Amino acid sequence: MQNGYSLRNVGRDTATLTDEEIRYIETKIVEAVRPQLIGRRIMPVTTLPHAGFTSMRGYKATDMSPANLSLYGTGKNIDSVKLTAFDIPVPVISKDFQIMWRDLIASRGGGLPIDTINIQNAARQVAEEEDACILVGETTLYKRLGLEGLATATGRNESNGGDWSAGPEAEIAAAIQLLVADGHAGPYAIILPPVLWGELYALIANTAVTHMEVVQKMCSKGVFVSTQLTAADDAADSVLVIDASAGNFELVIGKDIDTFLQQDKDMNIDGKVYEVAAPRILQPTAICEINTLT
């Protein structure tokens, strides 16, 4: 017998996580993922009844014909919104980690919290992949079950940009003009890669105003930076301007970010951070991708 544990009980009684330890792990996961989740700040969330849905039906809407104009309101002009159905896969996004039973005992014996560096990193990997699905979707480099994200949605607006450092306001205004032409009046949000985001803090020539201050007024729903755009082969030089109104796109969640824990045959704790989620683009014309920026 050593330190109060019989040899046969080591790893069985001592490696099982307590409720307090599980709550601590879950808190650290929330802390790790919250700053990463840009997509959830611009997409409303729709919750499925359960995680068993492996696909989800969506509809892309086409406007009715224009209204009549007459002196007496005569004549009928009846038609309906055309809905084009499509199905999207709803994947499981997950990352595994492990807590060694000896590390757990050392933590308890020393009165210290569990080392959560691997747990938090696993959670960040899940959060980053969620954002990659939302912002980019499937590309030739990254296969994501055919999911369309904001930067790959069929039917999105596209605008050819120019010299971003010379003044992004004109590029953003051109993108907004395309959105307005399709009936999307805002509020607008903008998502851009770090290198282009950093340039927004430069002063506008002969003023004390930064480009960021002007862009924040143009895109009142938020100015967001994401490394996911630089990771996509067809969006590395792109900026996304979107109408963030409800009904344009949403994040479908079958199971929000959670943790699965169990003890393995070697007495260690196998863990998995996972979620069931997918973006659903309902109005691709509410997106404008600014391409070919320099």
C-alpha positions as semicolon CSV with decimal commas, in nm:
position;residue;x (nm);y (nm);z (nm)
1;M;0,000;0,000;0,000
2;Q;0,131;0,346;-0,094
3;N;-0,009;0,698;-0,037
4;G;-0,337;0,546;0,080
5;Y;-0,405;0,352;-0,242
6;S;-0,396;-0,025;-0,280
7;L;-0,225;-0,140;-0,599
8;R;-0,542;-0,292;-0,741
9;N;-0,737;0,033;-0,691
10;V;-0,485;0,263;-0,861
11;G;-0,629;0,367;-1,195
12;R;-0,977;0,241;-1,115
13;D;-1,084;0,460;-0,825
14;T;-0,834;0,740;-0,880
15;A;-0,850;0,794;-1,256
16;T;-1,227;0,837;-1,275
17;L;-1,305;1,206;-1,308
18;T;-1,514;1,371;-1,041
19;D;-1,810;1,597;-1,125
20;E;-1,603;1,898;-1,019
21;E;-1,319;1,798;-1,252
22;I;-1,561;1,749;-1,542
23;R;-1,710;2,094;-1,482
24;Y;-1,360;2,241;-1,476
25;I;-1,280;2,077;-1,812
26;E;-1,604;2,200;-1,965
27;T;-1,535;2,555;-1,843
28;K;-1,188;2,549;-2,001
29;I;-1,337;2,427;-2,329
30;V;-1,583;2,716;-2,336
31;E;-1,299;2,960;-2,264
32;A;-1,098;2,812;-2,551
33;V;-1,368;2,814;-2,818
34;R;-1,554;3,138;-2,747
35;P;-1,293;3,375;-2,905
36;Q;-1,260;3,148;-3,211
37;L;-1,623;3,132;-3,320
38;I;-1,662;3,417;-3,568
39;G;-1,929;3,244;-3,775
40;R;-2,173;3,232;-3,483
41;R;-2,153;3,610;-3,448
42;I;-2,287;3,662;-3,800
43;M;-2,512;3,359;-3,846
44;P;-2,833;3,292;-3,652
45;V;-2,846;2,944;-3,499
46;T;-3,117;2,689;-3,579
47;T;-3,131;2,390;-3,345
48;L;-3,229;2,047;-3,472
49;P;-3,441;1,820;-3,250
50;H;-3,145;1,586;-3,198
51;A;-2,801;1,492;-3,330
52;G;-2,930;1,203;-3,540
53;F;-2,993;1,419;-3,848
54;T;-2,718;1,347;-4,100
55;S;-2,865;1,584;-4,361
56;M;-3,090;1,887;-4,365
57;R;-3,323;2,030;-4,631
58;G;-3,288;2,394;-4,731
59;Y;-3,458;2,623;-4,982
60;K;-3,317;2,901;-5,196
61;A;-3,583;3,160;-5,278
62;T;-3,636;3,351;-5,603
63;D;-3,840;3,673;-5,586
64;M;-4,190;3,709;-5,725
65;S;-4,246;3,919;-6,038
66;P;-4,259;4,302;-6,005
67;A;-4,573;4,474;-5,877
68;N;-4,831;4,630;-6,111
69;L;-4,867;5,004;-6,150
70;S;-5,209;5,134;-6,256
71;L;-5,459;5,413;-6,180
72;Y;-5,735;5,190;-6,045
73;G;-5,552;4,881;-5,925
74;T;-5,715;4,662;-6,188
75;G;-5,575;4,338;-6,317
76;K;-5,437;4,048;-6,120
77;N;-5,068;3,977;-6,086
78;I;-5,049;3,655;-5,891
79;D;-4,745;3,435;-5,869
80;S;-4,536;3,298;-5,583
81;V;-4,185;3,285;-5,452
82;K;-3,995;3,007;-5,625
83;L;-3,827;2,775;-5,377
84;T;-3,542;2,555;-5,496
85;A;-3,480;2,269;-5,253
86;F;-3,134;2,144;-5,164
87;D;-2,991;1,908;-4,903
88;I;-2,681;1,968;-4,697
89;P;-2,485;1,717;-4,489
90;V;-2,471;1,780;-4,114
91;P;-2,130;1,647;-4,007
92;V;-1,976;1,565;-3,673
93;I;-1,676;1,790;-3,606
94;S;-1,451;1,631;-3,344
95;K;-1,104;1,615;-3,196
96;D;-0,970;1,360;-2,948
97;F;-0,750;1,412;-2,642
98;Q;-0,627;1,203;-2,352
99;I;-0,573;1,256;-1,981
100;M;-0,311;1,018;-1,837
101;W;-0,412;0,859;-1,511
102;R;-0,078;0,935;-1,347
103;D;-0,108;1,304;-1,439
104;L;-0,454;1,306;-1,285
105;I;-0,323;1,158;-0,958
106;A;-0,032;1,403;-0,959
107;S;-0,277;1,689;-1,001
108;R;-0,487;1,572;-0,708
109;G;-0,187;1,502;-0,489
110;G;-0,040;1,846;-0,552
111;G;-0,370;2,030;-0,510
112;L;-0,344;2,175;-0,861
113;P;-0,605;2,193;-1,139
114;I;-0,588;1,941;-1,421
115;D;-0,349;2,043;-1,699
116;T;-0,593;2,131;-1,978
117;I;-0,350;2,239;-2,251
118;N;-0,437;1,940;-2,473
119;I;-0,808;1,968;-2,394
120;Q;-0,822;2,336;-2,483
121;N;-0,619;2,284;-2,799
122;A;-0,857;2,009;-2,908
123;A;-1,149;2,245;-2,846
124;R;-0,983;2,516;-3,054
125;Q;-0,936;2,269;-3,341
126;V;-1,310;2,199;-3,338
127;A;-1,395;2,570;-3,325
128;E;-1,157;2,651;-3,610
129;E;-1,303;2,375;-3,827
130;E;-1,655;2,501;-3,755
131;D;-1,553;2,848;-3,872
132;A;-1,380;2,701;-4,177
133;C;-1,707;2,530;-4,272
134;I;-1,905;2,850;-4,224
135;L;-1,669;3,097;-4,387
136;V;-1,520;2,882;-4,662
137;G;-1,677;2,538;-4,695
138;E;-1,533;2,282;-4,934
139;T;-1,242;2,377;-5,160
140;T;-1,006;2,180;-5,380
141;L;-0,758;2,167;-5,090
142;Y;-1,003;2,099;-4,807
143;K;-1,280;1,841;-4,848
144;R;-1,581;1,907;-4,628
145;L;-1,853;1,672;-4,756
146;G;-1,949;1,923;-5,023
147;L;-2,054;2,192;-4,773
148;E;-2,088;2,541;-4,914
149;G;-1,962;2,826;-4,697
150;L;-1,989;3,199;-4,748
151;A;-1,686;3,211;-4,980
152;T;-1,795;2,916;-5,193
153;A;-2,175;2,953;-5,205
154;T;-2,314;2,903;-5,554
155;G;-2,482;3,223;-5,673
156;R;-2,292;3,464;-5,446
157;N;-2,195;3,805;-5,576
158;E;-1,834;3,861;-5,672
159;S;-1,646;4,185;-5,720
160;N;-1,296;4,225;-5,859
161;G;-1,096;4,440;-5,620
162;G;-0,775;4,633;-5,660
163;D;-0,516;4,790;-5,432
164;W;-0,657;4,740;-5,084
165;S;-0,387;4,950;-4,919
166;A;-0,481;5,249;-5,134
167;G;-0,817;5,266;-4,962
168;P;-1,060;4,980;-4,901
169;E;-1,366;5,204;-4,880
170;A;-1,423;5,204;-5,256
171;E;-1,391;4,825;-5,274
172;I;-1,642;4,778;-4,992
173;A;-1,881;5,033;-5,141
174;A;-1,875;4,845;-5,473
175;A;-1,957;4,521;-5,291
176;I;-2,243;4,683;-5,100
177;Q;-2,377;4,824;-5,426
178;L;-2,406;4,470;-5,564
179;L;-2,584;4,354;-5,249
180;V;-2,828;4,646;-5,261
181;A;-2,902;4,569;-5,627
182;D;-3,015;4,223;-5,514
183;G;-3,240;4,367;-5,245
184;H;-3,006;4,327;-4,947
185;A;-3,013;4,651;-4,751
186;G;-2,804;4,540;-4,454
187;P;-2,686;4,566;-4,184
188;Y;-2,356;4,454;-4,330
189;A;-2,061;4,268;-4,184
190;I;-1,716;4,221;-4,331
191;I;-1,476;3,930;-4,281
192;L;-1,117;3,954;-4,397
193;P;-0,778;3,782;-4,354
194;P;-0,526;3,919;-4,102
195;V;-0,296;4,090;-4,353
196;L;-0,581;4,296;-4,498
197;W;-0,739;4,359;-4,158
198;G;-0,416;4,510;-4,027
199;E;-0,408;4,765;-4,308
200;L;-0,741;4,910;-4,190
201;Y;-0,558;5,078;-3,902
202;A;-0,361;5,304;-4,135
203;L;-0,463;5,670;-4,141
204;I;-0,654;5,803;-4,439
205;A;-0,431;6,049;-4,624
206;N;-0,431;6,403;-4,479
207;T;-0,668;6,308;-4,195
208;A;-0,657;6,178;-3,839
209;V;-0,913;5,910;-3,925
210;T;-0,825;5,543;-3,979
211;H;-0,975;5,329;-4,252
212;M;-1,111;5,108;-3,972
213;E;-1,332;5,388;-3,839
214;V;-1,493;5,438;-4,179
215;V;-1,530;5,065;-4,246
216;Q;-1,698;5,014;-3,907
217;K;-1,964;5,266;-4,010
218;M;-2,012;5,098;-4,349
219;C;-2,030;4,752;-4,191
220;S;-2,214;4,819;-3,867
221;K;-2,274;4,449;-3,793
222;G;-1,903;4,401;-3,737
223;V;-1,551;4,388;-3,880
224;F;-1,412;4,037;-3,830
225;V;-1,071;3,888;-3,897
226;S;-1,016;3,517;-3,963
227;T;-0,719;3,307;-4,062
228;Q;-0,963;3,068;-4,229
229;L;-0,979;3,292;-4,535
230;T;-0,604;3,270;-4,583
231;A;-0,622;2,893;-4,546
232;A;-0,861;2,848;-4,840
233;D;-0,707;2,803;-5,183
234;D;-0,970;3,014;-5,357
235;A;-1,016;3,277;-5,088
236;A;-0,661;3,366;-4,986
237;D;-0,689;3,714;-5,137
238;S;-1,058;3,759;-5,067
239;V;-1,278;3,970;-4,842
240;L;-1,639;3,883;-4,765
241;V;-1,906;4,151;-4,731
242;I;-2,242;4,010;-4,626
243;D;-2,591;4,123;-4,538
244;A;-2,617;3,978;-4,189
245;S;-2,997;4,002;-4,171
246;A;-3,194;3,703;-4,047
247;G;-3,307;3,463;-4,319
248;N;-2,999;3,486;-4,540
249;F;-2,797;3,206;-4,381
250;E;-2,788;3,012;-4,057
251;L;-2,586;2,765;-3,858
252;V;-2,775;2,439;-3,813
253;I;-2,677;2,265;-3,486
254;G;-2,773;1,910;-3,397
255;K;-2,543;1,904;-3,094
256;D;-2,359;2,203;-2,955
257;I;-1,995;2,170;-2,851
258;D;-1,969;1,901;-2,586
259;T;-1,726;1,653;-2,436
260;F;-1,729;1,274;-2,422
261;L;-1,511;1,109;-2,156
262;Q;-1,441;0,744;-2,071
263;Q;-1,169;0,542;-1,907
264;D;-0,976;0,310;-2,139
265;K;-0,822;-0,030;-2,067
266;D;-0,492;0,135;-1,974
267;M;-0,667;0,338;-1,701
268;N;-0,627;0,668;-1,887
269;I;-0,917;0,899;-1,975
270;D;-1,001;0,915;-2,345
271;G;-1,179;1,236;-2,433
272;K;-1,344;1,382;-2,740
273;V;-1,455;1,740;-2,803
274;Y;-1,732;1,728;-3,063
275;E;-2,032;1,900;-3,215
276;V;-2,286;1,835;-3,490
277;A;-2,323;2,146;-3,706
278;A;-2,336;2,282;-4,061
279;P;-2,389;2,617;-4,233
280;R;-2,701;2,658;-4,447
281;I;-2,689;2,932;-4,712
282;L;-3,044;3,041;-4,795
283;Q;-2,975;3,363;-4,985
284;P;-2,637;3,344;-5,161
285;T;-2,697;3,687;-5,317
286;A;-2,660;3,830;-4,964
287;I;-2,287;3,754;-4,995
288;C;-2,029;3,948;-5,196
289;E;-1,676;3,816;-5,226
290;I;-1,417;4,079;-5,319
291;N;-1,150;3,899;-5,523
292;T;-0,805;3,971;-5,663
293;L;-0,699;4,212;-5,393
294;T;-0,340;4,329;-5,381
